[in-house]
Amino acid sequence: MADFFSKSWINMRMQYDDAARSDILINFLRNNSKYSDHNLIDMCSGTGSFLIWLLKNNVTFKKNILIDHDTTLLKSVKSNFRKYLKDKYVIKSNSNNLNLILTSKNSNSIDVYVEKSDCEKFNLNENQSFIISYSAAIDLMSKSSITNSLSNMKKNNILFYSLCFDGKVKWSPSHNFDKYILSFFNSHQMTDKGFGKALGYQAIDYLTMKAKKLGYRVTEKESAWKIVNSHEKDKNFMRRYILDIKKALYHMEGIDRSMLSEWYLSKKESIYQKKLKLCVGHKDILIAR
Ligand SMILES: C[S@@+](CC[C@H](N)C(=O)[O-])C[C@H]1O[C@@H](n2cnc3c(N)ncnc32)[C@H](O)[C@@H]1O
């Protein structure tokens, strides 16, 4: 059984995700007006971060469907929209469900349908065309779930997998145990995270190889987190990042807990001294016909 994701962690990473996201989807939509009537499905939407990012960047779709299997995360979509989009939209909701209607200052309205479902079981309406997004989710997926996601390339649908973790984490200054910790972290990423055995960073190669074999166009761009701990927020984020790594790896078979502790305490000290930089590798991948 997969672990559920922490709401505070997803919300905490939002500003770093926003800074990291590439422009490939925005440019693609700008240069291909035929996609302007598409609707959006955000698979594994969590608390709605990806749609919030789109709307902040003035990328709008009339109908937006957010899908996640975690009700706790979906319940905070409304408060997140109110927090981040209040200057742009009036946000109304029906108290009977999680759905929202967003009306902009120029009276254009957007529907947001929030649905608790397993992404694998969600049936696409074949009469409509969609941009189907997976943000910060591909490394959680198994081979079969990636194959399944590619089967949604019907009609003119587009697939957009953003913030795909590529297995590379660079600390500056580095620590002798960084490689050791990263190899355990990458193994941990290959356990069940909601789709059966996850591919972790290997999901990128698997997806792009499969998509190319199927004859689709694949566009990739870097979207790494580049974090310099110059503000208190950055320090808190890095502290949380190393703490979550420590907690995740602690019970893994074969891990040397004294090395894990030493690594953790050394990073904590470096964060405190304000001298640490962190780069976590991600890629954005767009798949179209
Ligand atoms: C790392 S979070 C990413 C959340 C969001 N997309 C973002 O960019 O902040 C991964 C999300 O995948 C969801 N998830 C994992 N397996 C799922 C499944 N089989 N069906 C639906 N959601 C799933 C989790 O509940 C979680 O919200």
PDBQT file of the ligand as one rigid body, heavy atoms in Angstrom, charges set to zero:
ROOT
HETATM    1  C1  LIG A 301       4.162  14.473  -5.383  1.00  0.00    +0.000 C 
HETATM    2  S1  LIG A 301       2.432  14.698  -5.336  1.00  0.00    +0.000 S 
HETATM    3  C2  LIG A 301       2.185  15.850  -6.650  1.00  0.00    +0.000 C 
HETATM    4  C3  LIG A 301       0.966  16.706  -6.454  1.00  0.00    +0.000 C 
HETATM    5  C4  LIG A 301       0.746  17.797  -7.506  1.00  0.00    +0.000 C 
HETATM    6  N1  LIG A 301       0.600  17.264  -8.831  1.00  0.00    +0.000 N 
HETATM    7  C5  LIG A 301       1.833  18.838  -7.469  1.00  0.00    +0.000 C 
HETATM    8  O1  LIG A 301       2.498  19.068  -8.498  1.00  0.00    +0.000 OA
HETATM    9  O2  LIG A 301       2.028  19.462  -6.406  1.00  0.00    +0.000 OA
HETATM   10  C6  LIG A 301       1.804  13.190  -6.015  1.00  0.00    +0.000 C 
HETATM   11  C7  LIG A 301       0.287  13.084  -5.992  1.00  0.00    +0.000 C 
HETATM   12  O3  LIG A 301      -0.119  11.876  -6.639  1.00  0.00    +0.000 OA
HETATM   13  C8  LIG A 301      -1.289  11.389  -5.989  1.00  0.00    +0.000 C 
HETATM   14  N2  LIG A 301      -1.466   9.983  -6.376  1.00  0.00    +0.000 N 
HETATM   15  C9  LIG A 301      -0.585   8.964  -6.234  1.00  0.00    +0.000 A 
HETATM   16  N3  LIG A 301      -1.085   7.845  -6.786  1.00  0.00    +0.000 NA
HETATM   17  C10 LIG A 301      -2.308   8.151  -7.296  1.00  0.00    +0.000 A 
HETATM   18  C11 LIG A 301      -3.299   7.411  -8.006  1.00  0.00    +0.000 A 
HETATM   19  N4  LIG A 301      -3.130   6.127  -8.292  1.00  0.00    +0.000 N 
HETATM   20  N5  LIG A 301      -4.433   8.053  -8.393  1.00  0.00    +0.000 NA
HETATM   21  C12 LIG A 301      -4.615   9.364  -8.095  1.00  0.00    +0.000 A 
HETATM   22  N6  LIG A 301      -3.696  10.114  -7.422  1.00  0.00    +0.000 NA
HETATM   23  C13 LIG A 301      -2.563   9.515  -7.035  1.00  0.00    +0.000 A 
HETATM   24  C14 LIG A 301      -0.993  11.650  -4.523  1.00  0.00    +0.000 C 
HETATM   25  O4  LIG A 301      -2.145  11.632  -3.717  1.00  0.00    +0.000 OA
HETATM   26  C15 LIG A 301      -0.341  13.034  -4.598  1.00  0.00    +0.000 C 
HETATM   27  O5  LIG A 301      -1.284  14.058  -4.520  1.00  0.00    +0.000 OA
ENDROOT
TORSDOF 0
